[in-house]
Amino acid sequence: MAIISLFAQSAFEPETIDILVKVFEDAWRCLEESGSTLASPAYERAAQEILAKRIIETAQRGERDPAALVDDAVAFVKRSYT
């Protein structure tokens, strides 16, 4: 998924976008490693988009701690979609 395009559409500095892309990658890896069915090929694109949007929304509210962003995004997806 071209996740960078979602981040680029927001009002973040390039350095912040780099951090958010890494956060997304870490969050996705956590979701995959959890064995969630959302990480399966059937749901992968939708789950990735939900993760990315949650990370963007949380960052727009001012959160910049990568671990907090990862934890929040993964918990949101699991809580809302499983």
N, C-alpha and C positions, 0 to 999 in steps of 0.2 A: 504494500500500500504506500502511496506517495504521501506519507505522513507529514513531510516537511511542508507541503502545500497548505495543509490545514493550519500549521503553526505560522506560516508566512502571511496568512490572511489576517492575523491578529496584530495588535499594536505592541509588539515586543521588539526589543533590541536584538540584533543578530546574535550576541553572546547568550542572551536568555533563550533564544530559539535553540541554540546548540545544546543548552542544558536540558530544555524540555524534550528534545529529540532523544537524548540519553535517558531521561526519565521514562519516556514512552517505551523505549527498548527494554528497560529494566522491568517495567510494569508488565509488559507482554510476556517476558521470560517468566516472571512470577506466576502469571496466569497459566502459562503452558505447563510449568513444573508442578502446579497444584493439581493437574489432571482434570481440570474443568472441561466440560464438553464444549464450552464457548471457544476453547482454543482449537477445536477440531476444524477440519477444512470446511465443513458445512456452515459454521458460524464465524469463522476467522475474520472475514472482512468487516462484518457488522460489529463484532467485539472490539476489533482494533479501532474502528471509528468512535465507538462509545468511550473507550479508554482515552483516546486523543482528546475528544471534546471535554471529558471530565478534567483532564490535566489542564487544558487551556482555561476552563472556567475557574478552576481552583487557583491557578496562577494569576488570573485576572483579578481575583479577590485579594491578591497580595502574597500568597504562599510562595516561597522560593526554596524551601528546604527540599532537596531531591528525595530524601527518604520519606518525608511526609507526603509528598506528591504521589510517589509510588504506592505507598500504603493506602492513601485515600482512594486512588483510582481503582486499584484492585479490589478493595473492600466494597466500593460503590457498585462495580460490575457484578461481583458475587452476590451482594445483597439484593440488587435490583433485577437480576436476570437469571438467577438459578433457583 
